[in-house]
Amino acid sequence: MNDIVRTSRRGFLGASLAAAGGMFAPMASAATSSDGINVLGPKPGYTPQIGTLVSMLTWMRPAVTRYLKGITQANLDVLLDPKANSIGALLLHLAATERLYQLNTFEGVTDLDHLPKSYDETWGAAMDLGDAGRKTIKGHDLNFYLDKLQATREVSLAEFKKRDDAWLMAVDEKWGWGPTNNYCKWFHVCEHESHHAGQIDLLLKRLPGAKADG
């Protein structure tokens, strides 16, 4: 590849990212990382496919949290309308969802309509959101939510190290979506974070005092 083509492609990538109005900002911001986060694939300490899954989960997390630095407790609690969820509630919802999939895939809890009482007491409002979430999930600073996310993720990583690719590919024939393997379930945890990262980005742009898009 000659130098003109290299330069052209770099320029195209930069222009595309800028034109996207920040849509690809997590990718762009991670591009200079030296910690290997942008190298998806097998990781030390895990079997190959589990390591690849771990690399995807790891890559997605900064896409959720990257732009929250400095956010106030008041802004974490903002509700745009009576049916909205706050940023804080969405962050806790992500931790609650990961905990739910831990129960199912690591602990063998198959009846998700009748979860352990300890789960409902700790995570019920965050999992269901709605009125319960609006009433109870507030008054916490950012570190509260980040700590919950990190603690939950550490459990997942420790459990993944105990398992192999055969476990990851094992199919649950009775899952509500139809036959579903553990890989799909945990990829959904990753995809779920991507989904709510978009909601959080929208909410950030509509907080009191937020800068208008350029």
C-alpha positions as CSV (number, residue, x, y, z in Angstrom):
1,M,0.0,0.0,0.0
2,N,1.6,3.3,-1.1
3,D,1.8,6.4,1.1
4,I,-0.9,8.3,-0.7
5,V,-3.4,5.5,-0.1
6,R,-2.4,5.3,3.6
7,T,-2.9,9.0,4.0
8,S,-6.2,8.9,2.2
9,R,-7.6,6.2,4.4
10,R,-6.4,7.9,7.6
11,G,-8.1,11.1,6.4
12,F,-11.3,9.2,5.5
13,L,-11.5,7.6,8.9
14,G,-10.9,10.9,10.7
15,A,-13.5,12.7,8.6
16,S,-16.0,9.9,9.1
17,L,-15.6,9.9,12.9
18,A,-16.0,13.7,13.0
19,A,-19.0,13.6,10.7
20,A,-20.7,11.0,12.8
21,G,-21.1,13.6,15.6
22,G,-19.4,11.4,18.1
23,M,-21.3,8.2,17.3
24,F,-18.0,6.4,17.0
25,A,-16.3,8.3,19.8
26,P,-15.7,5.2,22.0
27,M,-13.8,3.6,19.2
28,A,-11.9,6.8,18.4
29,S,-11.0,7.4,22.0
30,A,-9.8,3.9,22.5
31,A,-7.6,3.9,19.3
32,T,-4.5,5.1,21.2
33,S,-4.9,2.8,24.1
34,S,-1.8,0.7,25.0
35,D,-3.6,-1.8,27.2
36,G,-4.7,-4.0,24.4
37,I,-8.4,-3.2,24.8
38,N,-8.8,-2.8,21.0
39,V,-7.5,-6.3,20.3
40,L,-10.5,-8.6,20.4
41,G,-9.8,-12.2,20.8
42,P,-8.4,-14.8,23.2
43,K,-7.0,-13.5,26.5
44,P,-4.6,-15.0,29.0
45,G,-6.3,-16.9,31.8
46,Y,-9.4,-17.9,29.7
47,T,-10.1,-20.5,27.1
48,P,-10.0,-19.1,23.6
49,Q,-13.7,-18.4,23.0
50,I,-14.3,-17.2,26.6
51,G,-11.3,-14.9,26.3
52,T,-12.8,-13.5,23.1
53,L,-16.1,-12.8,24.9
54,V,-14.2,-11.2,27.8
55,S,-12.5,-8.9,25.4
56,M,-15.8,-7.8,24.0
57,L,-17.3,-7.2,27.4
58,T,-14.2,-5.2,28.4
59,W,-14.3,-3.1,25.3
60,M,-17.9,-2.2,25.7
61,R,-17.7,-1.0,29.3
62,P,-15.8,2.3,28.6
63,A,-18.4,3.1,25.9
64,V,-20.9,3.3,28.8
65,T,-18.9,5.1,31.4
66,R,-16.4,7.2,29.4
67,Y,-18.4,10.5,29.3
68,L,-19.7,10.3,32.9
69,K,-16.6,11.7,34.5
70,G,-17.5,14.7,36.7
71,I,-21.3,14.1,36.5
72,T,-23.0,15.3,39.7
73,Q,-25.4,13.3,41.8
74,A,-28.2,15.6,40.8
75,N,-27.6,15.0,37.2
76,L,-27.5,11.2,37.7
77,D,-31.0,11.5,39.2
78,V,-32.5,13.7,36.4
79,L,-35.7,12.4,34.9
80,L,-36.6,14.0,31.6
81,D,-40.3,13.1,32.0
82,P,-42.5,11.0,34.2
83,K,-41.8,7.8,32.3
84,A,-38.1,8.3,31.9
85,N,-35.2,6.5,33.6
86,S,-32.3,8.4,35.1
87,I,-28.7,7.8,34.2
88,G,-28.1,6.4,37.6
89,A,-30.9,3.9,37.3
90,L,-29.7,2.8,33.9
91,L,-26.2,2.1,35.3
92,L,-27.6,0.1,38.1
93,H,-29.8,-1.7,35.6
94,L,-26.7,-2.9,33.8
95,A,-25.3,-4.4,37.0
96,A,-28.6,-6.0,37.8
97,T,-28.8,-7.6,34.4
98,E,-25.3,-9.0,34.6
99,R,-26.1,-10.4,38.1
100,L,-29.2,-12.1,36.6
101,Y,-27.1,-13.8,33.9
102,Q,-24.7,-14.9,36.6
103,L,-27.5,-16.6,38.5
104,N,-28.7,-18.4,35.3
105,T,-25.4,-19.4,33.7
106,F,-23.1,-19.8,36.8
107,E,-25.6,-20.9,39.5
108,G,-28.2,-22.8,37.5
109,V,-31.2,-20.6,38.3
110,T,-33.5,-21.4,35.5
111,D,-36.9,-19.9,36.6
112,L,-36.3,-16.2,36.0
113,D,-39.9,-15.5,37.1
114,H,-39.1,-16.7,40.6
115,L,-35.7,-15.4,41.4
116,P,-34.1,-15.7,44.9
117,K,-35.4,-13.3,47.4
118,S,-31.9,-11.9,47.9
119,Y,-31.8,-10.9,44.2
120,D,-35.2,-9.1,44.3
121,E,-34.2,-7.3,47.5
122,T,-30.9,-6.0,46.1
123,W,-31.6,-5.7,42.4
124,G,-35.4,-5.9,41.8
125,A,-36.0,-2.2,41.3
126,A,-32.9,-1.8,39.1
127,M,-33.9,-4.8,37.0
128,D,-37.5,-3.7,36.4
129,L,-36.9,0.0,36.4
130,G,-40.3,1.8,35.9
131,D,-41.9,3.4,38.9
132,A,-39.9,1.4,41.4
133,G,-36.7,2.5,39.9
134,R,-37.8,6.2,39.7
135,K,-38.8,6.2,43.4
136,T,-35.8,4.3,44.9
137,I,-32.7,4.7,42.7
138,K,-31.5,8.2,43.5
139,G,-29.2,10.1,45.9
140,H,-26.0,8.2,44.9
141,D,-22.8,9.6,43.4
142,L,-21.1,8.2,40.4
143,N,-18.7,6.1,42.3
144,F,-21.6,4.2,43.9
145,Y,-22.7,3.0,40.4
146,L,-19.2,2.4,39.1
147,D,-18.4,0.3,42.1
148,K,-21.5,-1.8,41.6
149,L,-20.7,-2.4,37.9
150,Q,-17.1,-3.3,38.8
151,A,-17.9,-5.6,41.6
152,T,-20.4,-7.5,39.4
153,R,-18.0,-7.7,36.6
154,E,-15.3,-9.1,38.8
155,V,-17.6,-12.0,39.8
156,S,-18.2,-12.7,36.1
157,L,-14.5,-12.7,35.2
158,A,-13.7,-15.0,38.1
159,E,-16.4,-17.4,37.1
160,F,-15.3,-17.4,33.4
161,K,-11.9,-18.5,34.5
162,K,-13.4,-21.7,36.0
163,R,-15.1,-22.6,32.7
164,D,-14.2,-23.7,29.2
165,D,-15.4,-23.3,25.6
166,A,-17.6,-26.4,25.9
167,W,-19.5,-24.7,28.7
168,L,-19.8,-21.5,26.6
169,M,-21.2,-23.4,23.6
170,A,-23.7,-25.4,25.7
171,V,-27.3,-24.9,24.6
172,D,-30.2,-24.2,26.9
173,E,-33.1,-25.7,25.0
174,K,-35.7,-24.2,27.3
175,W,-34.5,-20.5,27.2
176,G,-37.3,-18.1,26.4
177,W,-35.9,-17.1,23.0
178,G,-35.6,-20.7,21.9
179,P,-32.5,-22.8,22.0
180,T,-29.7,-20.5,23.2
181,N,-26.1,-21.1,24.2
182,N,-24.2,-19.5,27.0
183,Y,-22.2,-17.5,24.4
184,C,-25.4,-15.9,23.1
185,K,-26.6,-15.1,26.6
186,W,-23.4,-13.4,27.5
187,F,-23.1,-11.6,24.2
188,H,-26.5,-10.3,25.0
189,V,-25.0,-8.8,28.2
190,C,-22.5,-7.0,26.0
191,E,-25.1,-5.9,23.5
192,H,-27.4,-4.8,26.4
193,E,-24.7,-2.4,27.5
194,S,-24.4,-1.0,24.0
195,H,-28.1,-0.4,23.9
196,H,-28.1,1.5,27.1
197,A,-24.9,3.4,26.3
198,G,-27.0,5.1,23.5
199,Q,-29.7,6.0,26.0
200,I,-27.2,7.4,28.5
201,D,-25.6,9.5,25.7
202,L,-29.0,10.9,24.8
203,L,-29.7,11.8,28.4
204,L,-26.3,13.4,28.9
205,K,-27.0,15.7,25.9
206,R,-30.3,16.8,27.5
207,L,-29.2,17.5,31.0
208,P,-29.6,21.0,32.4
209,G,-26.7,23.1,31.1
210,A,-25.5,20.5,28.5
211,K,-23.7,21.9,25.5
212,A,-25.6,21.9,22.2
213,D,-24.2,19.6,19.5
214,G,-21.8,21.4,17.3
